[in-house]
Amino acid sequence: MGSSHGATSSPAAMCSLTLVGLVLLGAVAADADGGFSKGKEFMAAFMFNYGVGESNTTANYVFVSPEGDGTVDLSMLAVGNAPPWKATHNLTAGTTLRVDIPNQSEMPNTMTLEQRGITITSDVDISVYAMNDNVNASAADAAEILPVSALSTDYVVPTPTKNPVILVVGITANTDVKVTLASTCSVKYKGQTYKGGSTFTETLGKSDVFQIISAFSTRSACDFTGTAINASQPVAVYSGSSCYYTTKSAGCDHFIEQVIPNELLGTRFIVPDVFDNSNYKVKVMAPFDSTHIYLYEHHKDFTVHSYQIDIDKGDFRDYTIPDGTTMEIFSNNRIHVIQYDGSSTPFSLPIPAVNSYGWNYTFSTMDNPTSKFFLSYINIVAKSDSAPYLTLDGSTVDPSKWQRVRDLGYSVATISIPPGNHNVEADDNFMVQVYGYDGVSSYAFQGGYYFTKLPLHYTPPTHLPGHHTPSTTIAACVDSPGVDCKVLDGSIGICKNPDGAKNYCPKYCNLCSGCTSPGGCIVG
């Protein structure tokens, strides 16, 4: 299960692979009516974040973005000496609400079954995002939460290769869960030791959280990728790392993402570069046997490198992708594609299939009272002919931000965004990634998904955004409050990115002379 290495494709090979890609693209082009990853009922959970203890500060949050005015209820059962918790909040359309979640929501550092699930219900459709911020350890991450209507019974789980964690969360009572462990290390549960290939079962009630966790190590090379979860009723599954590090001498960061059920995965993916001045990693994993995968690296010098791999259920490959490269992936079967940031403050991002892109996203940056100020970005992947009409907070995107990817039909934009609430919409489906750095930690999440089969009662909106006129805001040439520009320049090279530098550190990056022109110095 090691990495594969590619070479620049010959014209004949590229022709052959392109024909295969076109056939696969045709197979997924049809898009039936369905629903977004928005809904009225959710089940969230927080896995163990390394360093949490009596001397550390745990900070868990849920961010709720409603489709209309309404209310949201959040609740959790009693945990230990902590009483049951419940909160009700009013919602306002077009804005995102942050809700502080009690500390006892986080799972302990052990393989265990606990009633720590958080039930979220609303009287209007909402999108939900969750964040875990371990303040003392400077370890944070975020995830988009899937509605209960998008959950299923069968999962094959990808995890990071360092201190992996899997959560299985019960939605209904008396749910039998079978776990077939794929692991390069062993785990202990109820006095038994389980190695890769072992099978064990557990019965979950509503709000029960079953945590499968490796023994912590600063030299961990453990990986649970390929672990199969089969349940008698739908469950929520989360994957992550209690402590992921890019080098053994660097500090670690927390990873958490919700896993897409096998039946909702796709076959074509586009993986854009992230702003960090580093190579990034991509993991592809097969939930089904006889999976044939074709990968294309679209380099910034317009060369294309290609790979072809054949793998079976639970198998995976890890690739290191050069900075500035856009990755395109096709498969004959549904697969998982996970992107890992390669900087000293890493994060993970599940990549939605092209036919799972949405057309309207409302979200917030993950700033909260316990975190430092995050320098936040979005990546947008949109069809090249619709990109000029896509709007961010009511204004079209600066055309210079779009980078057309040769022979792909899609363009990519990386845009720094100020703290707070944002909306992105277009007249065609597109992908949004949201991520941020504070110099010592980071977060990332997908803006959302469009599932063609769920929920069954959902009616897609008939109103699509019209064309908008770009607008800019002129601000004083000062660095954004709370931003340590020296730290950010050392960790992610903020001054090397004109968009981020003008948005956050124009004074530190010596860009004040450009602030006299309209839009030349936009400060959040």
C-alpha positions in Angstrom: 0.0 0.0 0.0 2.8 2.4 -0.8 3.0 5.3 -3.1 3.1 5.1 -6.9 5.2 7.3 -9.0 4.1 8.8 -12.3 5.9 10.0 -15.4 5.1 12.6 -18.1 2.6 10.9 -20.4 3.5 10.2 -24.0 1.0 11.5 -26.6 -0.2 8.0 -27.3 -0.7 7.2 -23.6 -2.4 10.6 -23.0 -4.8 9.9 -26.0 -5.7 6.5 -24.5 -6.2 7.8 -21.0 -8.1 10.8 -22.3 -10.6 8.5 -24.1 -11.0 6.5 -20.9 -11.6 9.8 -19.0 -14.2 10.9 -21.5 -16.0 7.6 -21.2 -16.0 7.9 -17.4 -17.1 11.5 -17.5 -20.0 10.6 -19.7 -21.0 8.0 -17.1 -21.4 10.6 -14.4 -22.6 13.6 -16.5 -26.3 12.9 -15.9 -27.5 14.6 -12.7 -31.0 13.8 -11.3 -32.9 16.1 -9.0 -31.9 15.6 -5.4 -30.8 17.6 -2.4 -27.9 19.4 -0.8 -26.1 18.2 2.3 -28.6 20.5 4.1 -31.4 19.2 6.3 -33.3 19.5 9.6 -31.7 16.8 11.7 -28.0 16.1 12.4 -25.9 14.1 14.8 -22.5 15.6 15.6 -19.6 14.2 17.7 -16.1 15.3 18.8 -13.3 12.8 18.8 -10.3 13.0 21.2 -8.0 15.9 20.5 -4.5 15.2 21.8 -3.5 17.3 24.9 -6.9 17.6 26.3 -6.9 17.2 30.1 -7.6 19.0 33.3 -4.8 21.5 32.6 -5.9 22.2 29.0 -8.8 24.2 27.5 -11.1 22.4 25.2 -13.3 24.5 23.0 -15.9 22.8 20.8 -18.3 24.7 18.5 -21.1 24.1 16.1 -21.8 26.7 13.3 -25.3 26.7 11.8 -26.2 28.3 8.5 -30.0 28.4 7.9 -31.9 28.6 4.6 -34.6 30.8 6.2 -35.6 32.3 9.5 -36.3 29.7 12.2 -35.0 28.0 15.3 -32.5 25.3 16.1 -32.3 22.9 19.1 -29.1 21.2 20.3 -29.0 18.6 23.1 -26.7 16.1 24.7 -27.3 13.4 27.3 -25.7 13.5 30.8 -22.0 12.5 30.8 -20.5 11.5 34.1 -21.2 14.2 36.7 -22.2 16.7 33.9 -26.0 17.1 33.6 -27.9 16.9 30.3 -27.4 19.9 28.1 -29.9 21.6 25.8 -29.9 24.9 24.0 -32.4 26.7 21.6 -31.4 29.5 19.3 -33.1 31.7 16.8 -31.8 31.6 13.2 -31.7 34.4 10.6 -31.5 33.5 6.9 -28.2 34.3 5.3 -26.2 34.4 8.5 -24.3 31.8 10.4 -24.8 31.1 14.2 -22.0 29.9 16.4 -23.0 27.7 19.3 -20.6 26.8 22.2 -20.7 23.1 23.0 -20.0 21.8 26.5 -16.5 20.4 27.1 -17.9 16.9 28.0 -18.9 16.5 24.4 -15.3 15.5 23.5 -14.3 11.8 23.7 -11.6 10.7 26.1 -8.2 9.2 25.1 -9.4 5.6 25.0 -11.3 3.1 22.8 -14.7 3.4 24.4 -18.5 3.7 24.0 -19.9 6.9 25.4 -23.2 8.9 25.2 -21.6 12.0 23.9 -23.4 12.6 20.6 -25.0 16.0 20.0 -28.4 16.0 18.5 -29.2 19.0 16.3 -32.7 19.7 14.9 -34.2 22.7 13.2 -37.6 23.8 11.7 -35.8 25.0 8.5 -33.1 23.5 6.3 -29.7 24.2 7.7 -26.0 23.5 7.0 -23.9 22.5 10.0 -20.2 22.8 10.6 -18.3 21.7 13.7 -14.9 22.8 15.1 -12.7 21.4 17.8 -10.1 23.8 19.1 -7.6 22.5 21.7 -6.3 25.9 22.9 -3.3 24.8 24.9 -2.0 22.4 22.3 -2.7 24.8 19.3 -4.5 21.9 17.6 -7.8 22.6 15.7 -9.9 21.4 12.8 -13.4 21.6 11.4 -15.8 19.5 9.5 -19.0 19.8 7.6 -21.7 17.7 9.3 -24.0 15.6 7.1 -27.8 15.5 7.8 -29.3 12.3 9.1 -31.1 11.9 5.7 -27.7 11.4 4.1 -26.4 8.7 6.4 -26.3 5.0 5.6 -25.3 1.6 6.9 -22.1 0.8 4.9 -18.8 2.6 5.0 -15.2 1.9 4.2 -13.2 4.5 6.0 -10.0 6.4 5.0 -7.9 7.8 7.9 -4.7 9.7 8.2 -1.4 7.8 8.6 -0.6 9.0 12.2 -2.6 8.5 15.4 -5.9 7.7 13.6 -9.3 7.8 15.1 -12.7 6.6 13.9 -16.1 7.5 15.5 -19.3 5.6 14.9 -22.4 7.5 16.1 -25.8 5.9 16.8 -28.9 7.6 15.3 -31.5 5.1 16.5 -31.7 2.6 19.4 -30.5 -1.0 19.1 -28.2 -0.4 16.1 -25.8 -3.3 15.7 -22.4 -2.3 14.3 -19.8 -4.7 12.8 -16.2 -3.3 12.5 -13.7 -5.1 10.3 -10.5 -3.5 11.3 -7.8 -2.6 8.7 -4.8 -1.5 10.7 -1.1 -1.4 10.7 -1.2 -1.4 14.5 -3.3 -3.1 17.2 -6.0 -1.7 19.4 -7.4 -2.8 22.7 -11.1 -2.9 23.7 -12.7 -4.6 26.7 -9.6 -6.5 27.5 -9.1 -7.8 24.0 -6.4 -7.0 21.5 -7.4 -6.6 17.9 -5.0 -6.5 14.9 -5.6 -5.7 11.2 -8.2 -8.2 9.8 -10.0 -8.6 13.2 -13.7 -8.2 13.5 -15.7 -7.0 16.5 -19.2 -5.8 17.1 -21.0 -3.2 19.3 -24.6 -2.2 19.8 -25.3 1.5 19.8 -28.2 3.5 21.1 -29.2 7.0 19.9 -26.3 9.5 20.7 -23.9 6.7 21.6 -20.4 7.3 20.2 -18.1 4.4 19.6 -14.5 5.6 19.4 -11.8 3.4 17.7 -8.4 5.0 18.5 -4.8 3.9 18.2 -2.4 4.2 21.1 -0.8 7.7 20.9 2.8 8.0 19.8 4.9 10.9 18.5 6.4 8.4 16.1 3.0 6.9 15.0 2.8 5.3 11.6 -0.6 3.7 12.3 -3.3 3.8 9.7 -6.9 2.5 9.9 -7.6 3.2 6.2 -9.8 0.5 4.7 -11.7 -0.3 8.0 -15.2 -1.4 7.1 -18.3 -0.3 9.1 -21.5 -2.2 8.6 -24.5 -1.3 10.7 -28.1 -2.7 11.0 -29.4 0.9 10.8 -27.9 4.2 9.5 -25.0 5.6 11.5 -22.8 8.7 11.3 -19.1 7.9 10.8 -16.2 10.3 11.5 -12.5 9.9 10.7 -9.4 11.9 11.8 -6.3 12.0 13.8 -5.7 12.9 17.5 -2.3 14.3 16.5 -1.1 14.6 12.9 2.3 16.0 12.1 4.2 16.6 8.9 7.6 15.9 10.4 8.6 14.3 13.7 10.2 17.5 14.9 7.1 19.6 14.2 4.1 20.0 16.5 0.9 18.2 15.7 -2.5 19.3 14.6 -6.0 17.8 14.9 -7.9 16.3 12.0 -11.6 15.5 11.8 -13.9 14.9 8.9 -17.3 13.1 8.4 -17.1 10.1 6.2 -19.4 9.9 3.1 -21.4 6.6 2.9 -20.3 4.2 0.2 -23.4 4.7 -1.9 -23.0 8.5 -2.1 -19.4 8.5 -3.3 -18.5 9.4 -6.9 -16.1 8.7 -9.8 -14.7 12.0 -11.0 -12.8 14.4 -8.7 -10.8 17.7 -9.1 -8.3 18.5 -6.3 -7.0 22.1 -6.3 -3.8 23.3 -4.8 -4.1 25.0 -1.4 -2.3 28.2 -0.4 0.6 27.1 1.8 3.7 27.1 -0.5 4.1 23.4 0.1 3.5 20.2 -1.7 0.2 18.5 -0.7 -0.8 14.9 -0.4 -3.7 13.0 -1.9 -5.0 9.6 -0.7 -7.3 7.6 -2.9 -9.1 4.6 -1.4 -11.4 1.9 -2.9 -14.5 0.8 -1.1 -15.1 -1.8 -3.8 -13.1 -4.6 -5.5 -11.8 -4.3 -9.1 -11.4 -0.5 -9.0 -9.5 1.1 -11.8 -8.3 4.6 -11.1 -6.7 7.2 -13.5 -5.0 10.2 -12.1 -3.7 13.3 -13.9 -1.4 16.0 -12.5 -2.1 19.3 -14.3 1.1 21.2 -13.5 1.4 25.0 -13.6 3.9 24.7 -16.5 1.1 23.0 -18.5 2.6 19.6 -18.5 0.5 16.7 -17.5 1.7 13.6 -15.5 -0.5 10.6 -15.3 -0.9 7.4 -13.2 -3.1 4.3 -13.6 -3.7 2.0 -10.6 -5.8 -1.1 -10.0 -6.9 -1.7 -6.4 -9.5 -3.7 -4.4 -11.7 -3.0 -1.5 -9.9 -1.3 1.4 -6.7 -0.7 -0.7 -5.3 2.8 -1.1 -2.5 4.9 -2.5 -0.8 8.0 -1.2 0.6 10.6 -3.5 2.7 13.7 -3.0 1.6 16.4 -5.4 3.9 19.4 -6.3 2.8 22.9 -5.2 0.7 24.7 -7.8 -0.7 21.4 -9.3 -4.3 20.6 -9.9 -5.2 16.9 -9.7 -7.9 15.2 -11.7 -9.1 11.7 -10.9 -11.4 9.3 -12.6 -12.5 5.8 -11.5 -14.8 3.0 -12.8 -16.1 2.6 -9.2 -17.0 5.0 -6.5 -13.9 6.0 -4.4 -12.8 8.2 -1.5 -10.3 11.1 -2.3 -8.7 12.9 0.6 -6.4 15.9 0.4 -3.8 16.7 3.1 -2.1 20.0 3.4 1.7 19.6 3.5 2.7 22.7 5.6 3.8 22.8 9.2 0.2 23.5 10.2 -1.6 20.7 8.2 -5.3 19.9 7.7 -7.3 17.3 5.8 -10.2 17.8 3.3 -12.5 15.1 1.8 -12.9 15.9 -1.9 -16.5 15.8 -3.2 -17.1 14.1 -6.6 -17.8 16.6 -9.5 -21.4 15.4 -9.6 -21.7 16.2 -5.8 -21.0 20.0 -6.2 -23.6 22.4 -4.9 -24.6 25.8 -6.3 -25.1 27.9 -3.1 -23.1 27.8 0.1 -23.4 29.9 3.3 -20.7 29.5 5.9 -18.5 31.3 8.4 -14.8 31.3 9.1 -14.0 29.3 12.2 -13.0 32.3 14.4 -14.1 31.9 18.0 -13.3 33.4 21.4 -10.6 30.8 22.3 -8.7 30.8 19.0 -6.1 33.1 17.6 -7.1 35.1 14.5 -7.3 32.8 11.5 -6.1 33.8 8.1 -8.8 32.2 6.0 -9.1 31.3 2.4 -11.5 29.6 0.0 -10.8 27.5 -3.0 -13.4 27.5 -5.7 -13.6 25.0 -8.5 -16.1 26.0 -11.2 -16.8 25.4 -14.9 -14.7 27.9 -16.8 -17.6 29.3 -18.8 -19.7 29.9 -15.6 -16.8 31.2 -13.4 -17.3 34.9 -14.5 -20.8 34.9 -13.1 -20.1 33.2 -9.7 -20.6 35.6 -6.8 -18.9 35.9 -3.4 -20.9 38.0 -1.0 -22.9 39.5 -3.8 -20.0 40.5 -6.0 -18.3 38.6 -8.9 -14.8 37.3 -8.3 -11.9 39.4 -9.6 -11.2 37.8 -13.0 -7.4 37.7 -12.3 -8.1 35.2 -9.5 -9.3 32.5 -11.9 -6.8 30.1 -13.3 -8.1 28.0 -16.1 -6.8 24.4 -16.0 -5.7 23.2 -19.4 -8.0 20.6 -21.0 -10.0 20.3 -17.8 -13.0 22.5 -18.6 -12.8 23.9 -15.0 -11.1 27.0 -13.5 -9.7 27.4 -9.9 -9.7 30.5 -7.7 -7.9 30.9 -4.3 -9.3 33.9 -2.4 -8.5 35.2 1.0 -11.6 36.1 3.0 -12.1 38.3 6.1 -13.5 36.8 9.3 -17.3 36.2 9.5 -20.2 35.1 7.4 -19.9 34.5 3.6 -22.1 33.3 0.7 -21.0 31.9 -2.6 -23.5 31.1 -5.4 -23.6 30.6 -9.1 -25.8 29.5 -12.0 -24.0 26.1 -12.2 -22.6 23.6 -9.7 -19.2 24.3 -8.2 -17.0 23.3 -5.2 -16.0 25.4 -2.3 -13.2 24.6 0.2 -12.8 26.7 3.3 -9.6 26.7 5.3 -7.5 28.9 7.6 -4.1 29.3 9.4 -3.1 31.1 12.5 0.6 30.3 12.3 0.5 27.4 14.7 -2.7 25.6 13.8 -5.3 25.4 11.1 -8.8 24.3 10.1 -10.5 23.2 6.9 -13.9 22.0 5.7 -15.9 21.5 2.6 -18.6 24.1 2.0 -21.1 21.3 1.2 -22.3 18.6 -1.1 -25.2 18.0 -3.5 -26.4 14.4 -3.2 -28.5 13.3 -6.2 -30.6 10.8 -4.1 -31.2 12.7 -0.9 -33.4 13.8 0.7 -36.3 12.4 -1.2 -38.7 15.2 -0.4 -36.3 18.0 -1.2 -37.2 20.3 -4.2 -34.2 22.1 -5.7 -34.5 25.9 -5.7 -35.9 27.4 -8.9 -34.3 30.8 -8.4 -30.7 31.0 -9.5 -28.5 34.1 -9.0 -28.3 36.6 -11.8 -25.2 38.4 -13.0 -23.7 40.8 -10.6 -21.4 43.8 -10.9 -18.0 43.5 -9.1 -17.5 45.8 -6.1 -14.5 46.7 -4.1 -13.8 48.3 -0.7 -11.0 50.8 -0.1 -9.5 50.6 3.4 -6.6 52.2 5.3 -3.2 50.6 4.8 -3.0 48.7 8.2 -2.5 45.1 9.1 -5.6 43.3 10.3 -6.0 43.4 14.1 -4.9 40.2 15.8 -2.8 39.0 12.9 0.9 38.2 13.6 2.2 38.8 10.1 5.7 37.8 11.0 4.5 34.3 12.2 2.3 33.9 9.1 5.0 34.9 6.7 7.3 32.4 8.3 4.8 29.6 8.3 2.8 30.0 5.0 4.6 32.9 3.2 1.8 35.4 3.3 3.8 38.1 1.6 4.3 35.9 -1.4 0.6 35.8 -2.1 -0.7 39.3 -3.2 -4.3 38.5 -2.4 -3.6 37.4 1.2 -1.0 40.1 1.7 -3.3 42.9 0.7 -6.2 41.5 2.7 -4.3 40.9 6.0 -0.7 42.2 6.0 -0.3 45.1 3.6 1.8 47.2 5.9 4.1 44.3 7.0 4.5 43.2 3.4 5.4 46.7 2.1 2.3 47.0 -0.1 1.0 50.4 1.2 2.0 52.2 -2.0 -0.6 50.2 -3.9 -3.5 51.2 -1.6 -4.4 54.4 -3.5 -6.1 52.6 -6.3 -9.7 51.3 -5.9 -9.6 47.9 -4.3 -5.8 48.0 -4.1 -5.8 47.4 -0.4 -8.7 45.4 0.9 -8.5 44.8 4.6 -11.0 42.5 6.4 
